[in-house]
Amino acid sequence: MQRWRGLDGVPAGWGRSVVTVGVFDGVHRGHQQLIAAAVAEAEARGLPSVLITFDPHPAEVIRPGSHPPRLTSLRRRADLVAELGVDALLVLPFTPEFARLSPAEFAHEVLVERLHTAAVVVGRNFTFGHRAAGTVPVLTELGARFGFAVDGVELITDNARDHVTFSSTYVRACIDAGDVEAAAAALGRTHRVEGVVVHGYRRGRQLGFPTANIASPPYTALPADGVYAGRFVIGSRLLPAAVSVGSNPTFSGTMRTVEAYVLDVDEDFYGHEVGVDLITRLRGQERYDDLDALVAAIGDDVARTRAVLGV
C-alpha cells in the first residue's frame, strides 16, 4: 500500500481512483464494511482505492482540548487498512486553514484536482467542509457537477446489543467502562494499547512479578482501572500477559500507568515499542493493606490469566 502525507504527497500523474473519507479511528467493523465497499467498487472499475484520513483528529483543531481518546495510532491505522486491501492511504494534516474549506472547495481541491476521483464511498452520516456543512446529499450534488459517483453506505449494527451502531464513540465508551470484550466485538479484534517500555519503580521485580511499564502517547484510549488478561505484542510475537491499568493505590500512586507482567519470559524490553492486546477484565483496581496481600492478589491474577488464555 502506498502511503502519502499531504496533497503534495500524491504522485504526479496519479490517475482516476475510488476514494473513501473519514477519520477511521479504530478501523472498527463499521469502518471495515465501508472500506470493503470502496475496495470492491475500485476493483469493479479497475481502479486503485484511496483512503483519506486526518491528523490530528479534527475535533482537536475545531474545539481545542476536546481530542477524543485515540483507539489506534496512525501507524496502526495504516497497517489495518492495508490488510483490508486499500491501495493508497492519504493522511491530510487537519489545520485551521483546512477546516475552513467549504464542501465545494474540499471536493474540488482534494477529490478532483489531486485524486481524480471516479467514485466516493462514505457512511450515510458523513459530513465534511467548514462547519460540517457538507452531507451525503451535498456530496452527491458536487459529484454530479464534478463528474464522480457517490455511494452512502448504511453502517452495520450489533443486533445482539440492542441494535447499537458500530462507531468509534461506542468503542471508546466500552473501553472507558473496562468492557474490552464488547469493544472487541465492535472492533473485530482486541483493543490494543501501544507505547514504549520505560523504567518504572521496579516494584514488580521486588515482588517477584517484573513488569514492563508502557508509556503511551497522549490521548491513547486506556481502559478503566483494573487488571486484564491480555497479550504483550513485541514485533511479531504475541506473549501472554497480565496487564494492570491504574495508579497503584497500594503505593499511593497518582499517575495512571499501564504495566504488563509477561508470563514465562524474562527479557529486557526497555526502549522497545510494544503493545498490549486486552482480552478480558479480571477485576477492578484495589488497594491492599500489606505487600503479602498484594502478592497473593497478583498471583491470583496470573493464575486467572493463564486460565483465560489457556497457557
N, C-alpha and C positions, 0 to 999 in steps of 0.2 A: 504494500500500500504506500502510495506517495503521501508525504506529509508536508504541508505548506503553512507558513505563518504570515498573515497579512496578504492583501490583494497582490502586492508586488511579488509574492512567492509563487503565484500561479505561473507556470511556464509560458513563455511566449509561443503563440501559435496553438494554444490549447483549443481543441475542437469542441463540438457540442457535447453536452453531458446531461445526466439526470441528477437532480440535486435534492437533498433533504436538509432542513434547517432546524436547529434547536440547541439548547444548552446540553442536553443529553447527559446531565449529571446522573450517574448511577447506571446508565445503559440498562435500565430495568426491562421487564418483559413488554411493557407498552412501547418503549423505545425500540426494542428488538423487532416487534411487529412492524413498526414504521420503517425501520431500516431495511427489513426484509422486503417490504413493498417497493421501496426505492431501488433496491438491488435487482428485484425481479423486473421492474419497469425498464431499468437500464439494459438488462440482458435482452428483453423483448425488442428493444430498439437498436440493439447492437452498439450501445454507447457506454462509456465509463460512468460510474456512480461517484458522486462527490457528497461528502457530509460536511456541513458547516457548523462549527461550534464557536463559542466565545470565551475569551479570557481577558480580564477576570469575569466573574459572574455579573451579568447586567445589573442585578439588584445592588451590588456594591457601588456602582457608578451612579445609578439613578437615585438611590437612597443610601448614602454613605453610612456605614455601620450596621447595615441590615443584611450583610452577606450570610446566606443560609449555610448550615453545616454542609460541608462538601463530602459527597458519597464516594467520589473517585478523583484521584489525581488526574491531571491532564494526560500524563503518560499512560496511566492505566486505562483511561477512557479510549485513547488511541489504540491500545492493544486490543481492547474488547471489540471495537468497531471493525478493526482489521479482521478479526476472527469471523465476523458476520459477512465478510465478502465485499466490503466497501473498497473502491479503487483508490480514492484520494480523500484525505482529511484536510480541510482548510480551517485553521484557527484564526479568527478575526479578533484583534485586540479591541476590546469594548471600551472606548474612550468617550468623554463627554461630547466630542465632536461627532463621533459615530452615532451616539444616542440621539443626536439632533437630526439625523437623516429622515426625511419624510418617507412613507411607504414607497412612493414612486421613485425617489432617489435611490433607495435601497435596491429596488427591483432593477433599475437601470444600471447602476454602478457595479453592483455585485453579481446579480444573476445574468444580466445581458452582456455587459461590456467585458467582464472577466471570464465568466464561466460558460457563456454562450448556451444558456440553459434551454433544453428542449422540453423538459417537464420538471415540475416541482412536486415532491410528495411531503406533506406535512400533516400534523394532527389536526383534528377538527377545531381544537381550542387554540390553535396557533395565532399569535399576534406578533407584529413587527413594526418598525418605524417609530418615529417620535411620538411619545406618549401612548405607545401601543395602539396607534390609530389604524394600523393595518390588520385586517382579519382575512380569513379564507375567502369570503366573497370579494373583498378588495383585491386580494392577490389574483383571484380568477379574472377580474376586470383588467388588471395590469397585464396578465398573461395574454388576454385577447389582444391588447394593444401592442405588446412587445413580441408576441409570437411563441409563447410557451404554454404548455398544458399544466393544469393544477389538479392534484388529487388530494382531497381532505380525508384522511383516514380516521375512522372511529376507533378510539383506543379501547383495548380489551379490559375486562373487569374480572375480578376474582369472585365467582359465584358462591364459593364456599365461605366467603367472609362478607356477607351482606352486600354483594354486588359492588364492592369497592373498586373504583377505577385505579389502575396502577399509575402512580405518579411519584415523582421524586419527593414531594411533600409527604405523601403517605409513607414512603420508605423511611424518611427521616423520623417521622413520628414513631414508627415501630422501633427503630434503633434507640431513640431517646428513651423509650419505655423499657428497653432491655429485651424486647421481643425479637431477638435476632432470627428466630425461626420464621416468623411472619415476614420479616424483611427478606429473608432468603426466598420465600415463596414468591414475592413480588419481583425480586431481582433475577430469579432463575439461577442463583448461585449464592454462596455465603457472602456476607458483608466482610470486606477486608479493610483493616486499618493499616496504613503504611507509615513508615518513618525510618529514622536512623537510630541504631543502637548506641546509646550514650552511657557514660558512667553514672551510677547512682550511689546510694549509701552503702551498698554491699551487704545490706541486712539479710537478704535472702540467702547468700552464701553462708553467713554466720549461722543461719537457722537450718542449714542443710538443704536448701532449695534455691540454688543460684538462679537469678532471673536476668533476662535481657530487658533492659529499660528502653522503651521505644519512644523517641521524641518525634511527634507528628507535626506536620506543617500547620499553620494557622487555619482555622475553620474546619478542620477534619471532623467528620461526624463520629463522635465517640458514643458508645452505648452507655446506658445507665450504669452507675457504680455497682460493682459486684464481681463475681468470679465466673468465668466462662470456660467451657471445653472448646478447644479450637485447634488450629494447625498453624505452626510457625513456618512462614514462607521465606526461604532464602535461595535466590537463584531458581533452579527448577525443583528444589527439594521442598517437600511438604512434611513437616515433622510434628507429631502430636505434642500438644502443649496445654497446660492450664494457664489461663490468662486472667490477671487481676486488673481491674479498672477502678480507680478511685484515689482517695487522698491519704491512705494509710492511717486511719484514725487511731490505731493502737499506738502509733508513734507520734500522735498529734500533728499529723501532716496537714498541709493546707492546699497544696497544689495537686491537681488531678494528674495521675500518671497511668501509663499502660505498661505492665510488666508481664513477661511470658516466661514461665518455667517450662523449658523444653525437656520432655521426658526421655530418659535413657541416652542423653547426648551431653558430653562435657566438652564444649568448644568455646573459643573466644570469638564472640560475634561483634565486638566493639568496632564501630565505624562502618558497619555494613548497612546497606539499605535493605530493609526486610518488610514483611507484612505479617499480620495475624488474621486468619480467617476464623470468624466467630460462629460456632456451630450451635451451641445452646447455652443458656444461662443456668448455672448451677445453684447460685444463691446471691443474695444481696450483700452489700458491704456491711461488715460488722466490726465492732471494737471489742478487743479481748483484754481481760484484766491482767493477764500474765503471759509470758512467752510460751510456757508449756501448752496453754490452751490454744494459742495461735498456731504452734507447730502441729498440734493434733488436728486443727481445722484444715490446715494446708494439706496434711496427709490424707484427710478425707476427700478434699478437693481433687487431689491427684488420683485417688482410687476411683472416684466417680468419673473423672475424665477418661481414665482407661476403659471404664465400662461403656461410656458413650461412644468412644472411638473404636472399641474392640481391639485394644492393644495391651 
